[in-house]
Structure formats: C-alpha cells, structure tokens
Amino acid sequence: GRRLWNAYGRLDFGELDVPFAALALDLGDRGPAVLRAGNVGRAVEASIRPPLVTRPVQHGDRALVDGGLHSTVPVSVARELGAELVISVNVGELLVLPRGLRPLSARFGAACAARPGPADGVRGQVGFLAGLVSRGRPPRPRADVEIRPDLRGVSAVWPWHIQKAALRGEAAACRALPAIRRLLAARAA
C-alpha cells in the first residue's frame, strides 16, 4: 500500500500524459465505477481493494472495492479511452459458481440487500459478493494480445511472493513478444 501511494498518491488524472482509468465496483449501486478524475493513487487503491478483508475505499459518497471482481481485464475501458491496440495481462479470473448454486447465491444476495444497513458493512459486502458470483463470469471483449503469467503457487496476500510473480510476469511477456511484434507490424503496414 505505501509503495503504491508513494508512486501515485500525489498525482491527479489531469497530470497524466497517457489516458488512464481505474475500474472499481461501487457497493452502493452494485455496479462498475470507471474512475478517470481526481487522485490517481486513491483510484488505483479502490480498484484493488479486496472486499471484506479491509474497508472499502471511500470516493466521495461511494464505497468502492476491487474492480477485478467484475472484470479482471477491462479491455472495453481501454478501448473507450481511445486505445487502438490492447495488450492485456490476465492474472486470474473471478470465482465462478456451478450453475446449480447460482440461484441460491442470487437469493442470498438479494436478501442481504433488502435488509437495512450500510452497503459497505459486512452484510452489505457479503450480499454484494453473493449477487456478483451468482451471475457467473461476465462476457468481455478480447484484447489483441493477452499475456497470462503462470501464477500457480503465488499468493497475492504474501509479500514475499512479489518477486516470484514479477519474474513469472516477465517470462510471460517475453513469450508474448512475437505476437506483439506481429500485431505492431500489421498495424504499421
């Protein structure tokens, strides 16, 4: 957290040379929140904040959590920002419930939402997650090149796994270089 804040905490979206957006989920309206204004560090923090484990990030009057729960690779957001070519890195997918459990999860999520209480409270977050996983994996547009590092045995909660994850990401990017070069060559032709 501190490293992220030191890198981006003082930046405003208006100061960026390259268009950027962070995708978070709004616990209040239960939908995606594309953040393109204000403090970059706060937006990035909201886009990676795990629900239940920590408190959601307050952004104005909105309680925001990890946008990867909705879209692990927000290709459509990159295209909306004007990207003609999208090279993505996919480090995991949302948990998908078996079809038979989805209606039960949806009913549980709706029951939690119907009870009074704050959306960013534990019950509100549990209900939000139950409703989210009841829908299955949302369809998403494909990137022009998708990099998928092998992260088996790597945990996002253990800081000492960062180096291992970085090395695997670098190896996956190197494997993707021929496809990226072909894509750029075809674009230049």
N, C-alpha and C positions, 0 to 999 in steps of 0.2 A: 503494500500500500504506500509506504513512504517513498519508495523509489519511483513509483508511478506519479505521485504527487509532485516530487521534485522535478520530474521531467516535463509534466504537462500542467501542473497546478496553477501556474501563473499565466497561461496562455488563454486567449479568447478566440473563439472561432474566426472572428474578423481578422485576426493576425496571421492566419494560416495561408500559405501560398497555394496549397493544393486543397481542393474541396474535400471536406471530411464530414462524416456524420457518425454518431454512435447510436446503436439500437438498444433500447431498454424496453422493459414491459411495465406498464402502468397498472398497479394493483387496483386503483380506483375504478377505471373503466375497463379493466381486464383486456387491454389491447396493446399493440406495439406503440412505442413512442420513439420517433426519429428525432434525435437531438442534433440541432445544427446551429444553435446560438447559445451564447453565454460562455461559461468557463469550460474549457476542454477537459481539464482534469476531473471535474465533477461529472461531466457527461460520460467519460470513459469509466469512471468509478461506478456510475449507475449501470452501465452496460455489462459489467462483470460481477455485480454484487449478487452473491448467492442468496436466495430466499431462505427463510427460517434460521439459517446459521448465524446471520447477522441482521441488523436492522436495515430496512430498505433505505436508499438514498433519497432524501427529500429534495425535490427540484421544484421550487415554487410551491404550489399546493398539491403536487403529485408525489406519490411514493413509488419509487422505481427500483426494479430488480433486473437481473441478468437477461438481456435480450436474446441470448443464445438459446434460452428455453423455448422461444418461439421460432427463431430462425438462426441455426448455427452458422450459416454463411449467407448474410443478407445481400445477395447478388443484385436483387431488384433495387435496393437502396443505392448501391454503387452506380447502377445504370441511370437512376433518377438524378444523380449528381453529375451526370454527363460522361461517365466512363464509356468509351467505345469498346475497349477490351477489358475483360475482368479475369484476373488471375487470383484465385482464392486459396485459402489454406483452411482445410476442414480438420479440426482436431477432435470431433466427436459429434454424436447425434443425440437428440432428445430421447429419453426413455419412451418406448412405445409399449403400451399395454396390449395384451391379447384382446382381440375383438370382443370376446365374451365378457370381459371385465369393464369395457368402456362405458356401457350404460350405467353400471353401478357407480363408477367413478364420477360420471356426469351428475347423477342424482345426489351423491355426497357433496360435490362441489356446489350445486345449486342450493342444497340445504344449508351449507355453511354461509353462502352469500345471502340467504334470506334472513338469517339471524342478525340482530343488531350487533354492531361492534365495528371497530376500525378495520378498514381494508388492509392496513399494514400490520395488524395484530397477528398473533399466531394462527387463530382460527381463520381469519381472512386470507392469510397466505396459504394455509393448508387447503382451503376451499378453492382458491385460485389455481393451485397446482393440480388438484384433483380434476377440475374442469379442463385445464390445459392438456393433461395427458389423456383425457377421455376422447379428445378429438383426433388422436393419432398424429403422425408426422405431417406437418403442412407441406403442400407441394411448393417447390421453389424452383425458380429458373436456374439453369446450369451456368456455371462460369465457363469462359472459353478454355481455361486450363484450371484444373483443380489439383492442388497439392495436398496429399494425405499422409502425414507422418505416421509411422507405426508407434503408437503410444502405449502399447500393452506394457503393463508393469510400471507405468508412470502415473503418479497421483498428483492432481492439482493442489492438494492440501499439504503436501510435504515440500518445503522449500528446497531441500537437498535434491529434489528431482528436477529442478530447473535446468541444470547443466545437461542432464541426460535428455530432457525434452528438446533443448536447443540443438544439441548435436543431431538428434533424430530429425528435427525440422530441417536442418541444414542439408542432411543427406537426402531427404525427400525433395527439397528444392533443386538439388543437383540432378536428381533423376528426372525432374520435370524440365530442365533446361532445353533439351532437344525440342520438346513440344512448344515451349515458349518461343524459341528461335524460329520454328516453322510458322507459328502464328504471326510473329512480327514481320517475317519475310513476306508472307502472303499479304499482309496489310500494306506493306511498302510497295508491292508490285502493282 
